[in-house]
Amino acid sequence: MSKTMGDYIKELLKAQNKTQSALAACLGVKRQAMTYKFSKNQWSLDDLKRTAEFFGVKLSDLIAGSGEK
């Protein structure tokens, strides 16, 4: 079974010792909006591009790492 994008991003946060609050700041949203993104797995392309930059990875690697298609 594939993990969701939110699950993969949580793994990256833990691996890089970063917080959801820091990611929220990078995306320009409130912490509560991050909770929604994770719970509903709602990530726009812009969100994913900024998240990839936040983690220092390529967008394609971020998408591939989640296993989502």
C-alpha positions in Angstrom: 0.0 0.0 0.0 1.3 3.4 -0.9 1.7 6.0 1.8 0.1 9.4 1.4 2.0 12.6 0.6 1.3 13.7 4.1 2.8 10.6 5.6 5.9 11.0 3.5 6.2 14.7 4.4 5.9 13.7 8.1 8.7 11.2 7.6 10.9 13.9 6.0 10.1 16.3 8.8 11.2 13.8 11.4 14.3 12.7 9.4 15.5 16.3 9.0 14.4 17.4 12.5 12.1 20.1 11.2 8.6 21.0 12.4 5.2 21.4 10.7 5.2 25.0 12.0 8.4 25.7 10.0 6.9 24.1 6.9 3.7 26.1 7.4 5.8 29.3 7.5 7.6 28.3 4.3 4.3 27.7 2.6 2.9 31.0 4.0 0.0 29.3 5.8 -1.1 29.0 9.4 -0.3 25.9 11.4 -4.0 25.0 11.4 -3.9 24.9 7.6 -1.1 22.4 7.8 -3.3 20.1 9.9 -5.9 20.3 7.2 -3.4 19.5 4.5 -2.2 16.4 6.4 -5.6 15.2 7.4 -7.2 15.6 4.0 -4.1 15.0 1.9 -4.7 18.3 0.1 -1.4 19.5 -1.5 -1.4 21.9 -4.4 1.4 21.8 -7.0 2.7 25.1 -5.5 2.6 23.5 -2.0 4.7 20.6 -3.3 7.2 22.8 -5.1 7.8 24.8 -1.9 7.9 21.7 0.2 10.6 20.2 -2.0 12.6 23.4 -1.7 12.1 23.4 2.1 13.6 19.9 2.3 16.2 20.5 -0.4 15.0 17.8 -2.7 13.7 17.7 -6.2 9.9 17.9 -6.7 10.1 14.6 -8.7 11.8 12.9 -5.8 9.3 14.2 -3.3 6.4 12.9 -5.4 8.2 9.6 -6.1 9.0 9.1 -2.4 5.4 9.2 -1.4 4.5 6.4 -3.9 1.5 8.4 -5.0 0.7 8.7 -8.7 
